[in-house]
Amino acid sequence: MNYRASLNVSRIAIYIVLSIVLLLCIVPIWLVLVNSTRSTAEIQSGITLIPSSHLIANWKNLSGRGFSVGRGLFNSLLIAVSGSAVTVYFSLLTAYALEIYNFKLKNFIYVLVLILIMIPMQISIIGYYKYMSILHMLDNYLPLILPGIAAPASIFFAKQYLESCVIKELIEAARIDGYGELAIFNRVMLPIAAPGAFTMAIFAFVASWNNFMTPFMLLSQTRLYTLPMLVKTLRGDVYRTEYGSIYLGLAISIIPVIIVYILFSKYIVSGIAMGAVKE
């Protein structure tokens, strides 16, 4: 009886903590959506959880200030989708090499990957900008996409995931059948690692979509701006800033991320769960 009572208390405590975490995650997003329906005066007057009636006015002001929602969405999708595909494929390929093959610098490379995870991106951004300037690759999407080839955090996740799902006997059987190493990876490993690949793709997509600093430093032409950069252009001085329009732009920018998460959230759960289990 005491055991059951303590178990029920533990469950209630867990539910309370999870409910608080859920509110902490949902309330900021809901506030953005609510503020996108309010006027600047209402936003400055205080916080409310009830939507207002200025959504159409905010949209007219948003579209009237040269804010091209379609162009920003296209630019952001192009960078995010391409960058995610590059990140997932090459991270899995690198992790596959570290997991399957034995070579002299294997441990050194893996330790180097762990070290690179700990280095903040902001430390190298100035040097990266100068390097891209020397290569005449400013105002170009390639510097925003190609770095996904070497994504330390994704490589680490892929390595941990492959440790739980790699079947070396299957690889040996494919070699006996005459498959090349790249064909084995593409035709055998990628289907097996699909849940982990989807998980990595979602994280890479969200990180690329929300990335503001790197595009802000590398892109100067308005037609190339991503959606977060276009939202930044709405900010005027304190006397003429339309906060309702800014919140509407922010709301539009987070909708694709929410849709992607809703559609593929089950892959996040299964991918992380599989990556946490080792034979």
C-alpha positions as CSV (number, residue, x, y, z in Angstrom):
1,M,0.0,0.0,0.0
2,N,2.8,2.4,1.0
3,Y,4.7,1.4,-2.2
4,R,1.6,2.1,-4.4
5,A,1.0,5.4,-2.6
6,S,4.6,6.5,-3.1
7,L,4.4,5.4,-6.7
8,N,1.3,7.5,-7.3
9,V,3.0,10.5,-5.6
10,S,6.0,10.1,-7.9
11,R,3.8,10.0,-11.0
12,I,1.9,13.1,-9.9
13,A,5.1,14.9,-9.3
14,I,6.4,13.9,-12.8
15,Y,3.1,15.0,-14.4
16,I,3.4,18.3,-12.7
17,V,7.0,18.9,-13.8
18,L,6.2,17.8,-17.4
19,S,3.1,20.1,-17.4
20,I,5.3,23.1,-16.3
21,V,7.9,22.3,-19.0
22,L,5.1,22.0,-21.6
23,L,3.8,25.5,-20.6
24,L,7.3,27.0,-20.7
25,C,7.6,25.7,-24.3
26,I,4.1,26.6,-25.5
27,V,3.5,30.0,-23.9
28,P,6.2,31.9,-25.7
29,I,5.0,30.6,-29.1
30,W,1.4,31.4,-28.2
31,L,2.4,34.9,-27.1
32,V,4.1,35.5,-30.5
33,L,0.9,34.3,-32.3
34,V,-1.3,36.5,-30.0
35,N,0.9,39.6,-30.5
36,S,0.7,39.2,-34.3
37,T,-3.0,40.0,-33.9
38,R,-2.5,43.1,-31.7
39,S,-1.6,46.7,-32.5
40,T,1.7,48.3,-31.3
41,A,-0.2,50.3,-28.6
42,E,-1.8,47.1,-27.3
43,I,1.6,45.3,-27.2
44,Q,3.2,48.1,-25.3
45,S,0.4,48.2,-22.8
46,G,1.1,44.7,-21.5
47,I,0.9,40.9,-21.9
48,T,-2.3,39.1,-22.7
49,L,-3.1,35.5,-23.9
50,I,-6.2,36.6,-25.7
51,P,-5.9,37.4,-29.5
52,S,-7.0,40.8,-30.7
53,S,-8.5,42.1,-34.0
54,H,-5.5,43.8,-35.8
55,L,-4.3,40.8,-37.8
56,I,-5.4,42.2,-41.2
57,A,-4.0,45.6,-40.4
58,N,-0.7,44.1,-39.4
59,W,-0.6,42.1,-42.6
60,K,-1.4,45.2,-44.7
61,N,1.4,47.1,-43.0
62,L,3.7,44.1,-43.4
63,S,3.1,43.7,-47.1
64,G,3.1,47.5,-47.6
65,R,6.7,47.8,-46.3
66,G,8.2,45.6,-49.0
67,F,8.2,42.5,-46.9
68,S,8.2,39.7,-49.5
69,V,6.9,36.7,-47.5
70,G,7.0,34.4,-50.6
71,R,10.6,35.3,-51.4
72,G,11.8,35.0,-47.9
73,L,10.1,31.6,-47.5
74,F,11.7,30.3,-50.7
75,N,15.1,31.5,-49.7
76,S,14.9,30.0,-46.2
77,L,13.5,26.7,-47.6
78,L,16.2,26.5,-50.2
79,I,19.0,27.0,-47.6
80,A,17.4,24.9,-44.9
81,V,16.4,21.9,-47.1
82,S,19.7,21.8,-49.0
83,G,21.8,22.3,-45.9
84,S,19.9,19.6,-44.1
85,A,20.3,17.1,-46.9
86,V,24.1,17.8,-47.1
87,T,24.4,17.6,-43.3
88,V,22.6,14.3,-42.9
89,Y,24.3,12.5,-45.8
90,F,27.9,13.4,-45.1
91,S,27.5,13.1,-41.3
92,L,26.2,9.6,-41.7
93,L,28.9,8.8,-44.2
94,T,31.6,10.1,-41.8
95,A,30.0,8.2,-38.9
96,Y,29.8,5.1,-41.0
97,A,33.5,5.3,-41.7
98,L,34.4,5.8,-38.0
99,E,32.1,2.9,-37.0
100,I,33.0,0.3,-39.7
101,Y,36.6,0.8,-40.7
102,N,39.7,0.5,-38.5
103,F,42.5,2.9,-39.4
104,K,45.4,4.6,-37.6
105,L,43.9,8.0,-36.9
106,K,40.4,6.8,-36.1
107,N,40.4,7.7,-32.4
108,F,42.1,11.0,-33.1
109,I,39.5,12.0,-35.6
110,Y,36.7,11.1,-33.2
111,V,38.3,13.1,-30.4
112,L,38.7,16.0,-32.8
113,V,35.0,15.9,-33.6
114,L,34.2,16.0,-29.8
115,I,36.5,19.0,-29.4
116,L,34.9,20.9,-32.3
117,I,31.5,20.4,-30.8
118,M,32.7,22.4,-27.8
119,I,34.0,25.4,-29.8
120,P,31.3,28.1,-30.3
121,M,30.6,29.0,-33.9
122,Q,31.0,32.7,-33.0
123,I,34.7,32.3,-32.5
124,S,35.3,31.4,-36.2
125,I,32.7,33.6,-37.9
126,I,35.0,36.5,-38.6
127,G,37.7,34.3,-40.1
128,Y,35.0,32.5,-42.1
129,Y,33.7,35.8,-43.5
130,K,37.2,36.8,-44.6
131,Y,37.8,33.4,-46.2
132,M,34.5,33.6,-48.1
133,S,35.4,37.2,-49.2
134,I,38.8,36.0,-50.6
135,L,37.0,33.3,-52.5
136,H,34.4,35.9,-53.8
137,M,31.6,33.8,-52.4
138,L,29.7,36.6,-50.5
139,D,26.0,37.0,-51.5
140,N,26.0,33.3,-52.3
141,Y,24.1,30.5,-50.7
142,L,26.9,27.9,-51.0
143,P,28.7,29.2,-47.8
144,L,25.5,28.6,-45.9
145,I,25.0,25.1,-47.3
146,L,28.4,23.5,-47.8
147,P,29.6,23.7,-44.1
148,G,27.0,21.0,-43.4
149,I,29.5,18.6,-44.9
150,A,31.5,18.9,-41.7
151,A,28.9,19.2,-38.9
152,P,30.6,17.8,-35.7
153,A,27.4,17.6,-33.6
154,S,25.6,15.7,-36.4
155,I,28.6,13.4,-36.8
156,F,28.6,12.6,-33.1
157,F,24.9,11.8,-33.1
158,A,25.2,9.7,-36.2
159,K,28.1,7.8,-34.7
160,Q,26.1,7.0,-31.5
161,Y,23.1,6.0,-33.6
162,L,25.0,3.7,-35.9
163,E,26.6,1.9,-33.0
164,S,23.1,0.6,-32.1
165,C,21.9,-0.4,-35.6
166,V,24.9,-1.4,-37.7
167,I,24.8,-5.1,-38.7
168,K,28.3,-5.9,-39.8
169,E,27.3,-9.3,-41.1
170,L,24.9,-7.6,-43.5
171,I,27.7,-5.4,-44.7
172,E,30.0,-8.5,-45.2
173,A,27.2,-10.2,-47.2
174,A,26.9,-7.1,-49.4
175,R,30.6,-7.2,-50.1
176,I,30.4,-10.8,-51.0
177,D,27.6,-10.0,-53.5
178,G,30.0,-7.6,-55.2
179,Y,28.7,-4.2,-53.9
180,G,31.2,-1.4,-53.6
181,E,31.7,0.5,-50.3
182,L,29.7,3.5,-51.4
183,A,26.9,1.3,-52.8
184,I,26.8,-0.6,-49.5
185,F,26.3,2.7,-47.6
186,N,23.7,4.0,-50.0
187,R,21.7,0.8,-50.5
188,V,22.2,-0.9,-47.2
189,M,23.1,1.5,-44.4
190,L,20.9,4.5,-45.3
191,P,17.6,2.5,-45.2
192,I,18.6,1.0,-41.9
193,A,19.6,4.4,-40.4
194,A,16.4,6.1,-41.7
195,P,14.9,7.0,-38.3
196,G,18.2,8.6,-37.2
197,A,18.6,10.3,-40.5
198,F,15.1,11.9,-40.1
199,T,16.0,13.0,-36.6
200,M,19.2,14.6,-37.8
201,A,17.4,16.3,-40.7
202,I,14.8,17.8,-38.4
203,F,17.4,19.3,-36.1
204,A,19.5,20.5,-39.0
205,F,16.5,22.0,-40.7
206,V,15.4,23.9,-37.5
207,A,19.0,25.2,-36.9
208,S,19.4,26.3,-40.5
209,W,16.0,27.9,-40.6
210,N,16.6,29.9,-37.4
211,N,20.1,30.9,-38.3
212,F,20.3,34.6,-38.5
213,M,23.9,35.7,-37.8
214,T,25.7,33.8,-40.6
215,P,23.3,34.9,-43.4
216,F,23.4,38.4,-42.0
217,M,27.2,38.6,-42.3
218,L,27.4,36.9,-45.8
219,L,24.3,38.3,-47.6
220,S,23.9,42.0,-48.4
221,Q,21.3,41.9,-51.3
222,T,17.7,42.1,-50.2
223,R,16.5,39.6,-52.8
224,L,18.7,36.9,-51.1
225,Y,17.5,37.6,-47.5
226,T,16.1,34.7,-45.5
227,L,12.8,35.1,-43.6
228,P,14.5,35.9,-40.3
229,M,16.6,38.6,-42.0
230,L,13.5,40.1,-43.6
231,V,11.8,40.3,-40.2
232,K,14.8,42.2,-38.9
233,T,14.3,44.8,-41.7
234,L,10.9,45.7,-40.2
235,R,12.6,47.2,-37.1
236,G,12.7,51.0,-37.3
237,D,13.4,53.5,-34.6
238,V,11.4,53.5,-31.3
239,Y,8.9,56.1,-32.7
240,R,7.8,54.2,-35.8
241,T,8.4,50.5,-35.1
242,E,5.3,48.5,-35.8
243,Y,5.6,45.7,-33.3
244,G,2.4,44.0,-34.4
245,S,3.8,43.6,-37.9
246,I,7.1,42.3,-36.5
247,Y,5.3,39.7,-34.4
248,L,3.3,38.7,-37.5
249,G,6.6,38.2,-39.4
250,L,7.9,36.1,-36.6
251,A,4.8,34.1,-36.5
252,I,5.0,33.4,-40.2
253,S,8.7,32.4,-39.8
254,I,7.9,29.8,-37.0
255,I,5.0,28.2,-38.8
256,P,7.1,26.0,-41.2
257,V,9.2,24.8,-38.2
258,I,6.0,23.8,-36.3
259,I,4.7,22.0,-39.4
260,V,7.9,20.1,-39.9
261,Y,8.0,19.1,-36.2
262,I,4.3,17.9,-36.2
263,L,4.9,15.8,-39.3
264,F,8.1,14.2,-38.2
265,S,8.0,14.2,-34.4
266,K,7.6,10.5,-34.3
267,Y,11.0,10.1,-36.0
268,I,12.6,12.2,-33.4
269,V,11.4,10.0,-30.6
270,S,12.2,6.7,-32.4
271,G,15.6,8.0,-33.6
272,I,16.7,9.3,-30.2
273,A,15.4,6.1,-28.5
274,M,17.3,3.9,-30.9
275,G,20.5,6.0,-30.5
276,A,20.3,5.6,-26.8
277,V,20.3,1.8,-26.9
278,K,23.4,-0.3,-27.6
279,E,23.6,-4.0,-28.1
